[in-house]
Amino acid sequence: MFFRRDENSLKSRRQRRMEELEELKELEKETYLEKWDFLALVIAAMTTLLPVAVGIILFYYLVAWLIF
């Protein structure tokens, strides 16, 4: 009763997770980056993170300006 093997049991979840990890590792081995992919990833990260960082810095500056 407590140790049945159905889709909701902990062991079957663990087995499914291990199978998914194995599949991901196989796909990772098969996938190669092209020449300029790393540069594209860096540019995408900067266009995402820099505006947020600038906004936080401006907010901090504004609060400091209002307090002092």
N, C-alpha and C positions, 0 to 999 in steps of 0.2 A: 504494500500500500504506500509506504513512504519512499520506496526506492524504485519506482517504476520508470521505465525509459520511454517517455513520450516527448513530444516537441517542446513542452514547457519545462522539462527537468533541467537542472543545472548542468548535468554532464552533456546532454545533447547540445545545449547552448555553447558549451566549451568546445565541443567537437566541431560544431558549425563555424565557430570563430577561428579555430585552428585551420580548417579547410579553406576559409576565406583568406587567411594570412598566407597560406601556401600558394593559392592562386595569385595573390598580389605579388608575391616574390617572383613567381614565374613571369608575370607580365612586366615587372620591373627589369628583369634580366633581358627581356625581348625588346624593350623600349630604349631607344638611344636618343639623346638630344642632338639637334642639328647645330650647325656652326654658331648661329647668333641667338639661340634660344636662351642662353644664360643672360645675355645683355637685355633681351626682351623681358625676362623675369625681373631683373633689377630695375628696369625702367617702370614696369608695372607696379612694383613694390613702392618705389619712390613717389609715383603719382598718387598712390593710395595713402601712404603714411605721412608725407610731407605736409599736405594741407591740414591734416589733423594736428600734427605737431605745431605748425604755425598758429593754428587756432588756439591751442592750449597756451602757448607762449604769450599770445596777444591777450588772452583772458587773464593770465597771471599778471601781466604788465598793467592792464586796466584796473584790476583789483588793487594792486600795489599803488597805483597812481591815485585812486580814490581814497585809500586809507591814509597815505602819507601826503 
